[in-house]
Amino acid sequence: MNITHLEHVIIALMIQCSLLWLVSARVGGTIAIALLLGREIAQHEYRLGIQRGWEWGETLPVGMFEGVWRGWTLDSALDVLLPAAACAVLATAISVWRRKRRASK
């Protein structure tokens, strides 16, 4: 684990918490993870394009979904999986807390 994994976890939790007044904790976590996943896929597409001789101003020589299944490393997978786990834990904790609060009333 490196510092970028922790940074991604913090960013995802901040996004999730900032959306709590609009949507549920599960939806907020899903939105946060979707943003991080899109970022990782875009990075893979650019990396593949650069490997194929792409330069700025040209059309990116990458297939439509190629960034989804190519170029993934353990580091890039953890950049998405660790924040997803953190958001799931927070969403579960909020759900349990809300149930207990309702039961005590």
Secondary structure as GFF3:
##gff-version 3
##sequence-region A 1 105
A	DSSP	alpha_helix	3	18	.	.	.	ID=ss1
A	DSSP	alpha_helix	25	51	.	.	.	ID=ss2
A	DSSP	alpha_helix	66	69	.	.	.	ID=ss3
A	DSSP	alpha_helix	74	104	.	.	.	ID=ss4
###
